Amino acid sequence: MDSVEILKDVARRPLDEAESLRSALTPAVLNAHPGHDNSPAWLLWHAAREIDEQLSALTGEEPVWTRSGFESRFSLGLDRHDMGLGHSGAQARAVQIDDAELLLEQLRAVVEAQLAYLDTLTEARLGEIIDEQWDPPVARGTRLVSISLDALAHVSQAAYVVGMEPTAREG
């Protein structure tokens, strides 16, 4: 198995985990805030948005969010490049989404875009330094791992809330 195939496997994991939650993603569960401002809806939305914005920076293409009309379908009233990074508690709580299918569709679309991008890469391109702001500088392959693992962490947080007893969730 080569590096691109490993990255494709990692890229699929956030979507696979989110899809496993489908039957439990009711509006009440999606918008629950059990001791935290980030609801499962916010976590799933953010997971997709952070993949999308970071992938757009790598590919130079318009984000799936605007290109595929998700911005208007979600109608959150946010800046077109907002992905939730740095949201205050009030901003996070303002992200109210009742439509699990829309959240899963958005995540599926960005994961598919990520997989398509991965299909264009070679081992040499994975090793290219793309961000010198860090020590050590970040290679393309490292950024792709980071994108997927961050998304998976957020989907896993949503899964934790979904698994809670209803009495453990605050509205």
MARTORKOL-504208 format. One record per residue: residue number from 1; x, y, z of N, C-alpha, C in turn. Coordinates in steps of 0.1 Angstrom, whole numbers, padded with zeros to 4 digits. Layout:
! residues N
<site n="NUM" n_u="X" n_v="Y" n_w="Z" ca_u="X" ca_v="Y" ca_w="Z" c_u="X" c_v="Y" c_w="Z"/>
...
! end
This chain:
! residues 171
<site n="1" n_u="0009" n_v="-0012" n_w="0000" ca_u="0000" ca_v="0000" ca_w="0000" c_u="0009" c_v="0012" c_w="0000"/>
<site n="2" n_u="0006" n_v="0022" n_w="-0009" ca_u="0014" ca_v="0034" ca_w="-0010" c_u="0008" c_v="0045" c_w="-0001"/>
<site n="3" n_u="0016" n_v="0056" n_w="0000" ca_u="0012" ca_v="0067" ca_w="0009" c_u="-0002" c_v="0073" c_w="0005"/>
<site n="4" n_u="-0004" n_v="0074" n_w="-0008" ca_u="-0017" ca_v="0080" ca_w="-0013" c_u="-0029" c_v="0071" c_w="-0008"/>
<site n="5" n_u="-0027" n_v="0058" n_w="-0010" ca_u="-0038" ca_v="0049" ca_w="-0006" c_u="-0040" c_v="0050" c_w="0009"/>
<site n="6" n_u="-0030" n_v="0051" n_w="0017" ca_u="-0031" ca_v="0053" ca_w="0032" c_u="-0039" c_v="0066" c_w="0035"/>
<site n="7" n_u="-0035" n_v="0077" n_w="0028" ca_u="-0042" ca_v="0089" ca_w="0030" c_u="-0057" c_v="0089" c_w="0026"/>
<site n="8" n_u="-0059" n_v="0081" n_w="0016" ca_u="-0073" ca_v="0080" ca_w="0011" c_u="-0081" c_v="0072" c_w="0022"/>
<site n="9" n_u="-0075" n_v="0062" n_w="0028" ca_u="-0082" ca_v="0054" ca_w="0038" c_u="-0085" c_v="0064" c_w="0050"/>
<site n="10" n_u="-0075" n_v="0072" n_w="0054" ca_u="-0077" ca_v="0081" ca_w="0065" c_u="-0087" c_v="0092" c_w="0062"/>
<site n="11" n_u="-0088" n_v="0096" n_w="0050" ca_u="-0097" ca_v="0106" ca_w="0045" c_u="-0112" c_v="0101" c_w="0046"/>
<site n="12" n_u="-0114" n_v="0089" n_w="0044" ca_u="-0127" ca_v="0083" ca_w="0044" c_u="-0133" c_v="0081" c_w="0059"/>
<site n="13" n_u="-0124" n_v="0081" n_w="0068" ca_u="-0129" ca_v="0077" ca_w="0082" c_u="-0138" c_v="0087" c_w="0088"/>
<site n="14" n_u="-0137" n_v="0100" n_w="0087" ca_u="-0147" ca_v="0109" ca_w="0093" c_u="-0161" c_v="0107" c_w="0087"/>
<site n="15" n_u="-0162" n_v="0105" n_w="0074" ca_u="-0175" ca_v="0102" ca_w="0068" c_u="-0180" c_v="0089" c_w="0073"/>
<site n="16" n_u="-0172" n_v="0078" n_w="0073" ca_u="-0177" ca_v="0065" ca_w="0078" c_u="-0182" c_v="0066" c_w="0092"/>
<site n="17" n_u="-0175" n_v="0073" n_w="0101" ca_u="-0180" ca_v="0075" ca_w="0115" c_u="-0193" c_v="0083" c_w="0115"/>
<site n="18" n_u="-0194" n_v="0094" n_w="0107" ca_u="-0206" ca_v="0102" ca_w="0107" c_u="-0218" c_v="0094" c_w="0102"/>
<site n="19" n_u="-0215" n_v="0086" n_w="0091" ca_u="-0226" ca_v="0078" ca_w="0086" c_u="-0232" c_v="0068" c_w="0096"/>
<site n="20" n_u="-0223" n_v="0063" n_w="0104" ca_u="-0227" ca_v="0053" ca_w="0114" c_u="-0237" c_v="0059" c_w="0125"/>
<site n="21" n_u="-0237" n_v="0072" n_w="0125" ca_u="-0246" ca_v="0080" ca_w="0135" c_u="-0260" c_v="0083" c_w="0129"/>
<site n="22" n_u="-0261" n_v="0081" n_w="0116" ca_u="-0273" ca_v="0086" ca_w="0109" c_u="-0286" c_v="0084" c_w="0116"/>
<site n="23" n_u="-0289" n_v="0072" n_w="0120" ca_u="-0302" ca_v="0069" ca_w="0126" c_u="-0305" c_v="0076" c_w="0139"/>
<site n="24" n_u="-0294" n_v="0080" n_w="0146" ca_u="-0296" ca_v="0087" ca_w="0159" c_u="-0296" c_v="0102" c_w="0158"/>
<site n="25" n_u="-0294" n_v="0108" n_w="0146" ca_u="-0292" ca_v="0122" ca_w="0145" c_u="-0306" c_v="0129" c_w="0143"/>
<site n="26" n_u="-0313" n_v="0130" n_w="0154" ca_u="-0326" ca_v="0137" ca_w="0154" c_u="-0323" c_v="0152" c_w="0156"/>
<site n="27" n_u="-0332" n_v="0161" n_w="0153" ca_u="-0330" ca_v="0175" ca_w="0156" c_u="-0326" c_v="0178" c_w="0171"/>
<site n="28" n_u="-0332" n_v="0171" n_w="0180" ca_u="-0329" ca_v="0173" ca_w="0194" c_u="-0315" c_v="0168" c_w="0197"/>
<site n="29" n_u="-0310" n_v="0157" n_w="0192" ca_u="-0297" ca_v="0153" ca_w="0194" c_u="-0287" c_v="0162" c_w="0187"/>
<site n="30" n_u="-0290" n_v="0166" n_w="0174" ca_u="-0281" ca_v="0174" ca_w="0167" c_u="-0278" c_v="0187" c_w="0174"/>
<site n="31" n_u="-0288" n_v="0193" n_w="0181" ca_u="-0286" ca_v="0206" ca_w="0187" c_u="-0285" c_v="0206" c_w="0202"/>
<site n="32" n_u="-0281" n_v="0194" n_w="0207" ca_u="-0279" ca_v="0193" ca_w="0221" c_u="-0266" c_v="0200" c_w="0225"/>
<site n="33" n_u="-0265" n_v="0205" n_w="0237" ca_u="-0253" ca_v="0211" ca_w="0242" c_u="-0250" c_v="0206" c_w="0256"/>
<site n="34" n_u="-0245" n_v="0193" n_w="0257" ca_u="-0242" ca_v="0188" ca_w="0271" c_u="-0230" c_v="0193" c_w="0277"/>
<site n="35" n_u="-0232" n_v="0205" n_w="0283" ca_u="-0220" ca_v="0211" ca_w="0290" c_u="-0210" c_v="0217" c_w="0281"/>
<site n="36" n_u="-0213" n_v="0219" n_w="0269" ca_u="-0204" ca_v="0226" ca_w="0259" c_u="-0212" c_v="0233" c_w="0249"/>
<site n="37" n_u="-0205" n_v="0243" n_w="0243" ca_u="-0212" ca_v="0252" ca_w="0233" c_u="-0213" c_v="0245" c_w="0219"/>
<site n="38" n_u="-0204" n_v="0235" n_w="0217" ca_u="-0204" ca_v="0228" ca_w="0204" c_u="-0213" c_v="0216" c_w="0204"/>
<site n="39" n_u="-0224" n_v="0218" n_w="0197" ca_u="-0234" ca_v="0207" ca_w="0195" c_u="-0229" c_v="0197" c_w="0185"/>
<site n="40" n_u="-0235" n_v="0185" n_w="0184" ca_u="-0232" ca_v="0176" ca_w="0173" c_u="-0234" c_v="0182" c_w="0160"/>
<site n="41" n_u="-0244" n_v="0190" n_w="0158" ca_u="-0246" ca_v="0197" ca_w="0145" c_u="-0234" c_v="0206" c_w="0142"/>
<site n="42" n_u="-0230" n_v="0214" n_w="0152" ca_u="-0218" ca_v="0223" ca_w="0149" c_u="-0206" c_v="0214" c_w="0147"/>
<site n="43" n_u="-0204" n_v="0204" n_w="0154" ca_u="-0192" ca_v="0195" ca_w="0152" c_u="-0192" c_v="0189" c_w="0138"/>
<site n="44" n_u="-0203" n_v="0184" n_w="0133" ca_u="-0203" ca_v="0178" ca_w="0120" c_u="-0202" c_v="0188" c_w="0109"/>
<site n="45" n_u="-0208" n_v="0200" n_w="0111" ca_u="-0207" ca_v="0211" ca_w="0101" c_u="-0192" c_v="0215" c_w="0101"/>
<site n="46" n_u="-0186" n_v="0217" n_w="0113" ca_u="-0172" ca_v="0222" ca_w="0113" c_u="-0163" c_v="0212" c_w="0107"/>
<site n="47" n_u="-0165" n_v="0199" n_w="0110" ca_u="-0156" ca_v="0189" ca_w="0104" c_u="-0156" c_v="0190" c_w="0089"/>
<site n="48" n_u="-0167" n_v="0192" n_w="0083" ca_u="-0168" ca_v="0193" ca_w="0068" c_u="-0162" c_v="0206" c_w="0064"/>
<site n="49" n_u="-0165" n_v="0217" n_w="0071" ca_u="-0160" ca_v="0230" ca_w="0067" c_u="-0144" c_v="0231" c_w="0068"/>
<site n="50" n_u="-0139" n_v="0225" n_w="0078" ca_u="-0124" ca_v="0226" ca_w="0080" c_u="-0117" c_v="0217" c_w="0069"/>
<site n="51" n_u="-0123" n_v="0206" n_w="0065" ca_u="-0117" ca_v="0199" ca_w="0054" c_u="-0118" c_v="0207" c_w="0042"/>
<site n="52" n_u="-0130" n_v="0213" n_w="0039" ca_u="-0132" ca_v="0221" ca_w="0027" c_u="-0123" c_v="0233" c_w="0026"/>
<site n="53" n_u="-0122" n_v="0241" n_w="0036" ca_u="-0114" ca_v="0253" ca_w="0035" c_u="-0099" c_v="0250" c_w="0033"/>
<site n="54" n_u="-0094" n_v="0240" n_w="0041" ca_u="-0080" ca_v="0236" ca_w="0040" c_u="-0077" c_v="0229" c_w="0027"/>
<site n="55" n_u="-0086" n_v="0221" n_w="0022" ca_u="-0085" ca_v="0215" ca_w="0009" c_u="-0084" c_v="0226" c_w="-0002"/>
<site n="56" n_u="-0093" n_v="0235" n_w="-0001" ca_u="-0094" ca_v="0246" ca_w="-0011" c_u="-0080" c_v="0254" c_w="-0011"/>
<site n="57" n_u="-0074" n_v="0256" n_w="0000" ca_u="-0061" ca_v="0262" ca_w="0001" c_u="-0050" c_v="0254" c_w="-0007"/>
<site n="58" n_u="-0052" n_v="0241" n_w="-0006" ca_u="-0042" ca_v="0232" ca_w="-0013" c_u="-0045" c_v="0231" c_w="-0028"/>
<site n="59" n_u="-0057" n_v="0231" n_w="-0032" ca_u="-0060" ca_v="0229" ca_w="-0046" c_u="-0062" c_v="0242" c_w="-0054"/>
<site n="60" n_u="-0064" n_v="0253" n_w="-0047" ca_u="-0067" ca_v="0265" ca_w="-0054" c_u="-0081" c_v="0266" c_w="-0060"/>
<site n="61" n_u="-0089" n_v="0257" n_w="-0056" ca_u="-0103" ca_v="0256" ca_w="-0061" c_u="-0113" c_v="0263" c_w="-0051"/>
<site n="62" n_u="-0124" n_v="0267" n_w="-0056" ca_u="-0134" ca_v="0273" ca_w="-0048" c_u="-0139" c_v="0262" c_w="-0038"/>
<site n="63" n_u="-0141" n_v="0265" n_w="-0026" ca_u="-0146" ca_v="0255" ca_w="-0016" c_u="-0159" c_v="0249" c_w="-0021"/>
<site n="64" n_u="-0161" n_v="0236" n_w="-0017" ca_u="-0174" ca_v="0229" ca_w="-0020" c_u="-0185" c_v="0236" c_w="-0014"/>
<site n="65" n_u="-0183" n_v="0243" n_w="-0002" ca_u="-0194" ca_v="0250" ca_w="0005" c_u="-0201" c_v="0260" c_w="-0004"/>
<site n="66" n_u="-0194" n_v="0267" n_w="-0012" ca_u="-0200" ca_v="0277" ca_w="-0021" c_u="-0202" c_v="0271" c_w="-0035"/>
<site n="67" n_u="-0193" n_v="0263" n_w="-0040" ca_u="-0193" ca_v="0257" ca_w="-0053" c_u="-0206" c_v="0249" c_w="-0055"/>
<site n="68" n_u="-0209" n_v="0241" n_w="-0044" ca_u="-0220" ca_v="0232" ca_w="-0045" c_u="-0233" c_v="0237" c_w="-0039"/>
<site n="69" n_u="-0233" n_v="0250" n_w="-0035" ca_u="-0245" ca_v="0256" ca_w="-0029" c_u="-0249" c_v="0253" c_w="-0015"/>
<site n="70" n_u="-0239" n_v="0247" n_w="-0007" ca_u="-0242" ca_v="0244" ca_w="0007" c_u="-0244" c_v="0257" c_w="0015"/>
<site n="71" n_u="-0237" n_v="0267" n_w="0012" ca_u="-0238" ca_v="0280" ca_w="0019" c_u="-0252" c_v="0284" c_w="0019"/>
<site n="72" n_u="-0259" n_v="0284" n_w="0008" ca_u="-0273" ca_v="0289" ca_w="0008" c_u="-0282" c_v="0278" c_w="0013"/>
<site n="73" n_u="-0279" n_v="0265" n_w="0012" ca_u="-0288" ca_v="0255" ca_w="0017" c_u="-0288" c_v="0255" c_w="0032"/>
<site n="74" n_u="-0277" n_v="0257" n_w="0038" ca_u="-0276" ca_v="0258" ca_w="0053" c_u="-0282" c_v="0271" c_w="0058"/>
<site n="75" n_u="-0280" n_v="0282" n_w="0051" ca_u="-0285" ca_v="0295" ca_w="0055" c_u="-0282" c_v="0298" c_w="0069"/>
<site n="76" n_u="-0269" n_v="0298" n_w="0072" ca_u="-0265" ca_v="0301" ca_w="0086" c_u="-0261" c_v="0316" c_w="0088"/>
<site n="77" n_u="-0260" n_v="0323" n_w="0077" ca_u="-0257" ca_v="0337" ca_w="0078" c_u="-0243" c_v="0340" c_w="0082"/>
<site n="78" n_u="-0234" n_v="0331" n_w="0079" ca_u="-0220" ca_v="0333" ca_w="0082" c_u="-0212" c_v="0337" c_w="0070"/>
<site n="79" n_u="-0200" n_v="0343" n_w="0073" ca_u="-0191" ca_v="0346" ca_w="0062" c_u="-0188" c_v="0334" c_w="0054"/>
<site n="80" n_u="-0187" n_v="0335" n_w="0041" ca_u="-0185" ca_v="0324" ca_w="0032" c_u="-0173" c_v="0315" c_w="0035"/>
<site n="81" n_u="-0163" n_v="0320" n_w="0042" ca_u="-0152" ca_v="0312" ca_w="0046" c_u="-0151" c_v="0308" c_w="0060"/>
<site n="82" n_u="-0162" n_v="0311" n_w="0068" ca_u="-0163" ca_v="0307" ca_w="0082" c_u="-0164" c_v="0292" c_w="0083"/>
<site n="83" n_u="-0155" n_v="0287" n_w="0091" ca_u="-0155" ca_v="0272" ca_w="0093" c_u="-0156" c_v="0269" c_w="0108"/>
<site n="84" n_u="-0159" n_v="0279" n_w="0116" ca_u="-0161" ca_v="0277" ca_w="0130" c_u="-0149" c_v="0279" c_w="0139"/>
<site n="85" n_u="-0137" n_v="0280" n_w="0133" ca_u="-0125" ca_v="0282" ca_w="0140" c_u="-0126" c_v="0295" c_w="0148"/>
<site n="86" n_u="-0125" n_v="0295" n_w="0161" ca_u="-0125" ca_v="0307" ca_w="0169" c_u="-0139" c_v="0312" c_w="0172"/>
<site n="87" n_u="-0149" n_v="0304" n_w="0169" ca_u="-0163" ca_v="0308" ca_w="0173" c_u="-0164" c_v="0309" c_w="0188"/>
<site n="88" n_u="-0171" n_v="0320" n_w="0192" ca_u="-0174" ca_v="0322" ca_w="0206" c_u="-0185" c_v="0312" c_w="0210"/>
<site n="89" n_u="-0188" n_v="0310" n_w="0222" ca_u="-0199" ca_v="0301" ca_w="0227" c_u="-0212" c_v="0305" c_w="0220"/>
<site n="90" n_u="-0215" n_v="0318" n_w="0220" ca_u="-0227" ca_v="0323" ca_w="0214" c_u="-0228" c_v="0320" c_w="0199"/>
<site n="91" n_u="-0216" n_v="0322" n_w="0192" ca_u="-0216" ca_v="0319" ca_w="0177" c_u="-0218" c_v="0304" c_w="0175"/>
<site n="92" n_u="-0212" n_v="0295" n_w="0183" ca_u="-0213" ca_v="0281" ca_w="0181" c_u="-0228" c_v="0277" c_w="0184"/>
<site n="93" n_u="-0234" n_v="0282" n_w="0194" ca_u="-0248" ca_v="0279" ca_w="0198" c_u="-0257" c_v="0284" c_w="0187"/>
<site n="94" n_u="-0253" n_v="0294" n_w="0180" ca_u="-0262" ca_v="0300" ca_w="0169" c_u="-0263" c_v="0291" c_w="0157"/>
<site n="95" n_u="-0254" n_v="0281" n_w="0156" ca_u="-0254" ca_v="0272" ca_w="0145" c_u="-0264" c_v="0261" c_w="0149"/>
<site n="96" n_u="-0276" n_v="0262" n_w="0144" ca_u="-0287" ca_v="0253" ca_w="0146" c_u="-0290" c_v="0246" c_w="0133"/>
<site n="97" n_u="-0289" n_v="0233" n_w="0133" ca_u="-0291" ca_v="0225" ca_w="0121" c_u="-0299" c_v="0213" c_w="0124"/>
<site n="98" n_u="-0311" n_v="0212" n_w="0118" ca_u="-0320" ca_v="0201" ca_w="0121" c_u="-0319" c_v="0190" c_w="0111"/>
<site n="99" n_u="-0312" n_v="0192" n_w="0100" ca_u="-0312" ca_v="0183" ca_w="0089" c_u="-0300" c_v="0174" c_w="0088"/>
<site n="100" n_u="-0300" n_v="0162" n_w="0094" ca_u="-0289" ca_v="0153" ca_w="0094" c_u="-0284" c_v="0150" c_w="0080"/>
<site n="101" n_u="-0294" n_v="0148" n_w="0071" ca_u="-0290" ca_v="0144" ca_w="0057" c_u="-0282" c_v="0155" c_w="0051"/>
<site n="102" n_u="-0285" n_v="0167" n_w="0053" ca_u="-0278" ca_v="0178" ca_w="0047" c_u="-0263" c_v="0178" c_w="0053"/>
<site n="103" n_u="-0262" n_v="0176" n_w="0066" ca_u="-0249" ca_v="0176" ca_w="0072" c_u="-0240" c_v="0164" c_w="0066"/>
<site n="104" n_u="-0247" n_v="0153" n_w="0065" ca_u="-0239" ca_v="0141" ca_w="0059" c_u="-0236" c_v="0143" c_w="0044"/>
<site n="105" n_u="-0245" n_v="0150" n_w="0037" ca_u="-0243" ca_v="0152" ca_w="0023" c_u="-0231" c_v="0162" c_w="0021"/>
<site n="106" n_u="-0230" n_v="0172" n_w="0030" ca_u="-0219" ca_v="0182" ca_w="0030" c_u="-0206" c_v="0174" c_w="0033"/>
<site n="107" n_u="-0206" n_v="0166" n_w="0043" ca_u="-0194" ca_v="0159" ca_w="0046" c_u="-0190" c_v="0150" c_w="0035"/>
<site n="108" n_u="-0199" n_v="0143" n_w="0030" ca_u="-0196" ca_v="0134" ca_w="0018" c_u="-0190" c_v="0141" c_w="0007"/>
<site n="109" n_u="-0196" n_v="0153" n_w="0003" ca_u="-0191" ca_v="0161" ca_w="-0008" c_u="-0176" c_v="0165" c_w="-0006"/>
<site n="110" n_u="-0173" n_v="0169" n_w="0006" ca_u="-0159" ca_v="0174" ca_w="0009" c_u="-0149" c_v="0162" c_w="0009"/>
<site n="111" n_u="-0154" n_v="0151" n_w="0015" ca_u="-0145" ca_v="0139" ca_w="0015" c_u="-0143" c_v="0134" c_w="0000"/>
<site n="112" n_u="-0153" n_v="0134" n_w="-0008" ca_u="-0151" ca_v="0131" ca_w="-0022" c_u="-0142" c_v="0140" c_w="-0029"/>
<site n="113" n_u="-0142" n_v="0153" n_w="-0026" ca_u="-0133" ca_v="0163" ca_w="-0032" c_u="-0119" c_v="0160" c_w="-0027"/>
<site n="114" n_u="-0118" n_v="0156" n_w="-0014" ca_u="-0104" ca_v="0153" ca_w="-0009" c_u="-0099" c_v="0140" c_w="-0016"/>
<site n="115" n_u="-0107" n_v="0130" n_w="-0018" ca_u="-0103" ca_v="0118" ca_w="-0024" c_u="-0099" c_v="0121" c_w="-0039"/>
<site n="116" n_u="-0106" n_v="0129" n_w="-0045" ca_u="-0103" ca_v="0133" ca_w="-0059" c_u="-0089" c_v="0140" c_w="-0060"/>
<site n="117" n_u="-0087" n_v="0149" n_w="-0050" ca_u="-0074" ca_v="0156" ca_w="-0050" c_u="-0063" c_v="0146" c_w="-0047"/>
<site n="118" n_u="-0065" n_v="0137" n_w="-0038" ca_u="-0055" ca_v="0127" ca_w="-0035" c_u="-0051" c_v="0118" c_w="-0047"/>
<site n="119" n_u="-0061" n_v="0116" n_w="-0056" ca_u="-0058" ca_v="0108" ca_w="-0068" c_u="-0049" c_v="0115" c_w="-0077"/>
<site n="120" n_u="-0047" n_v="0129" n_w="-0075" ca_u="-0038" ca_v="0136" ca_w="-0084" c_u="-0024" c_v="0137" c_w="-0079"/>
<site n="121" n_u="-0021" n_v="0132" n_w="-0067" ca_u="-0009" ca_v="0133" ca_w="-0060" c_u="0001" c_v="0122" c_w="-0062"/>
<site n="122" n_u="0014" n_v="0125" n_w="-0062" ca_u="0024" ca_v="0115" ca_w="-0062" c_u="0032" c_v="0116" c_w="-0049"/>
<site n="123" n_u="0040" n_v="0106" n_w="-0047" ca_u="0048" ca_v="0106" ca_w="-0034" c_u="0056" c_v="0118" c_w="-0033"/>
<site n="124" n_u="0062" n_v="0123" n_w="-0044" ca_u="0070" ca_v="0135" ca_w="-0044" c_u="0062" c_v="0147" c_w="-0040"/>
<site n="125" n_u="0050" n_v="0148" n_w="-0045" ca_u="0042" ca_v="0160" ca_w="-0042" c_u="0037" c_v="0159" c_w="-0027"/>
<site n="126" n_u="0036" n_v="0147" n_w="-0021" ca_u="0032" ca_v="0146" ca_w="-0007" c_u="0043" c_v="0152" c_w="0002"/>
<site n="127" n_u="0056" n_v="0151" n_w="-0003" ca_u="0067" ca_v="0156" ca_w="0005" c_u="0070" c_v="0171" c_w="0003"/>
<site n="128" n_u="0063" n_v="0178" n_w="-0006" ca_u="0066" ca_v="0192" ca_w="-0008" c_u="0062" c_v="0200" c_w="0004"/>
<site n="129" n_u="0070" n_v="0209" n_w="0008" ca_u="0068" ca_v="0218" ca_w="0019" c_u="0057" c_v="0229" c_w="0014"/>
<site n="130" n_u="0046" n_v="0230" n_w="0022" ca_u="0036" ca_v="0239" ca_w="0018" c_u="0033" c_v="0250" c_w="0028"/>
<site n="131" n_u="0039" n_v="0249" n_w="0040" ca_u="0037" ca_v="0259" ca_w="0050" c_u="0050" c_v="0260" c_w="0059"/>
<site n="132" n_u="0057" n_v="0271" n_w="0057" ca_u="0069" ca_v="0273" ca_w="0065" c_u="0067" c_v="0281" c_w="0078"/>
<site n="133" n_u="0054" n_v="0283" n_w="0082" ca_u="0051" ca_v="0290" ca_w="0094" c_u="0055" c_v="0282" c_w="0106"/>
<site n="134" n_u="0056" n_v="0269" n_w="0105" ca_u="0058" ca_v="0260" ca_w="0116" c_u="0072" c_v="0255" c_w="0116"/>
<site n="135" n_u="0076" n_v="0250" n_w="0128" ca_u="0089" ca_v="0244" ca_w="0130" c_u="0087" c_v="0230" c_w="0135"/>
<site n="136" n_u="0088" n_v="0219" n_w="0127" ca_u="0093" ca_v="0220" ca_w="0114" c_u="0083" c_v="0224" c_w="0104"/>
<site n="137" n_u="0087" n_v="0228" n_w="0092" ca_u="0077" ca_v="0232" ca_w="0081" c_u="0068" c_v="0220" c_w="0078"/>
<site n="138" n_u="0056" n_v="0223" n_w="0073" ca_u="0046" ca_v="0213" ca_w="0070" c_u="0046" c_v="0209" c_w="0056"/>
<site n="139" n_u="0047" n_v="0196" n_w="0054" ca_u="0046" ca_v="0190" ca_w="0040" c_u="0032" c_v="0188" c_w="0037"/>
<site n="140" n_u="0029" n_v="0187" n_w="0024" ca_u="0016" ca_v="0185" ca_w="0019" c_u="0009" c_v="0172" c_w="0025"/>
<site n="141" n_u="0016" n_v="0161" n_w="0025" ca_u="0011" ca_v="0149" ca_w="0031" c_u="0008" c_v="0150" c_w="0046"/>
<site n="142" n_u="0016" n_v="0157" n_w="0053" ca_u="0014" ca_v="0160" ca_w="0067" c_u="0001" c_v="0168" c_w="0069"/>
<site n="143" n_u="-0001" n_v="0178" n_w="0061" ca_u="-0013" ca_v="0187" ca_w="0062" c_u="-0025" c_v="0178" c_w="0059"/>
<site n="144" n_u="-0025" n_v="0169" n_w="0049" ca_u="-0036" ca_v="0161" ca_w="0046" c_u="-0040" c_v="0151" c_w="0057"/>
<site n="145" n_u="-0030" n_v="0146" n_w="0064" ca_u="-0032" ca_v="0138" ca_w="0076" c_u="-0039" c_v="0146" c_w="0087"/>
<site n="146" n_u="-0034" n_v="0158" n_w="0089" ca_u="-0039" ca_v="0167" ca_w="0099" c_u="-0054" c_v="0171" c_w="0096"/>
<site n="147" n_u="-0057" n_v="0174" n_w="0084" ca_u="-0071" ca_v="0177" ca_w="0080" c_u="-0080" c_v="0165" c_w="0084"/>
<site n="148" n_u="-0076" n_v="0153" n_w="0080" ca_u="-0085" ca_v="0142" ca_w="0082" c_u="-0086" c_v="0139" c_w="0097"/>
<site n="149" n_u="-0075" n_v="0139" n_w="0104" ca_u="-0076" ca_v="0136" ca_w="0119" c_u="-0083" c_v="0146" c_w="0127"/>
<site n="150" n_u="-0082" n_v="0159" n_w="0123" ca_u="-0090" ca_v="0169" ca_w="0130" c_u="-0105" c_v="0167" c_w="0127"/>
<site n="151" n_u="-0109" n_v="0164" n_w="0115" ca_u="-0123" ca_v="0161" ca_w="0112" c_u="-0128" c_v="0149" c_w="0119"/>
<site n="152" n_u="-0119" n_v="0138" n_w="0120" ca_u="-0123" ca_v="0126" ca_w="0127" c_u="-0125" c_v="0129" c_w="0142"/>
<site n="153" n_u="-0117" n_v="0137" n_w="0147" ca_u="-0118" ca_v="0141" ca_w="0162" c_u="-0131" c_v="0147" c_w="0164"/>
<site n="154" n_u="-0135" n_v="0157" n_w="0155" ca_u="-0148" ca_v="0164" ca_w="0157" c_u="-0160" c_v="0154" c_w="0155"/>
<site n="155" n_u="-0159" n_v="0146" n_w="0146" ca_u="-0170" ca_v="0136" ca_w="0144" c_u="-0171" c_v="0127" c_w="0156"/>
<site n="156" n_u="-0160" n_v="0123" n_w="0161" ca_u="-0159" ca_v="0114" ca_w="0173" c_u="-0165" c_v="0121" c_w="0185"/>
<site n="157" n_u="-0163" n_v="0134" n_w="0186" ca_u="-0169" ca_v="0142" ca_w="0197" c_u="-0184" c_v="0142" c_w="0195"/>
<site n="158" n_u="-0189" n_v="0144" n_w="0183" ca_u="-0203" ca_v="0143" ca_w="0180" c_u="-0209" c_v="0129" c_w="0184"/>
<site n="159" n_u="-0201" n_v="0119" n_w="0181" ca_u="-0206" ca_v="0105" ca_w="0184" c_u="-0207" c_v="0103" c_w="0199"/>
<site n="160" n_u="-0198" n_v="0109" n_w="0207" ca_u="-0199" ca_v="0108" ca_w="0221" c_u="-0212" c_v="0114" c_w="0226"/>
<site n="161" n_u="-0215" n_v="0126" n_w="0221" ca_u="-0228" ca_v="0132" ca_w="0225" c_u="-0240" c_v="0124" c_w="0221"/>
<site n="162" n_u="-0239" n_v="0119" n_w="0209" ca_u="-0250" ca_v="0110" ca_w="0204" c_u="-0253" c_v="0098" c_w="0213"/>
<site n="163" n_u="-0242" n_v="0093" n_w="0218" ca_u="-0243" ca_v="0081" ca_w="0227" c_u="-0248" c_v="0084" c_w="0241"/>
<site n="164" n_u="-0249" n_v="0096" n_w="0245" ca_u="-0253" ca_v="0099" ca_w="0258" c_u="-0268" c_v="0096" c_w="0260"/>
<site n="165" n_u="-0272" n_v="0093" n_w="0272" ca_u="-0286" ca_v="0092" ca_w="0276" c_u="-0292" c_v="0106" c_w="0274"/>
<site n="166" n_u="-0305" n_v="0106" n_w="0270" ca_u="-0311" ca_v="0119" ca_w="0268" c_u="-0311" c_v="0128" c_w="0280"/>
<site n="167" n_u="-0311" n_v="0123" n_w="0292" ca_u="-0311" ca_v="0131" ca_w="0304" c_u="-0298" c_v="0138" c_w="0306"/>
<site n="168" n_u="-0287" n_v="0133" n_w="0299" ca_u="-0274" ca_v="0139" ca_w="0301" c_u="-0272" c_v="0151" c_w="0291"/>
<site n="169" n_u="-0281" n_v="0153" n_w="0282" ca_u="-0280" ca_v="0164" ca_w="0272" c_u="-0288" c_v="0176" c_w="0277"/>
<site n="170" n_u="-0282" n_v="0188" n_w="0276" ca_u="-0290" ca_v="0200" ca_w="0279" c_u="-0294" c_v="0206" c_w="0266"/>
<site n="171" n_u="-0305" n_v="0213" n_w="0265" ca_u="-0311" ca_v="0218" ca_w="0253" c_u="-0302" c_v="0229" c_w="0247"/>
! end
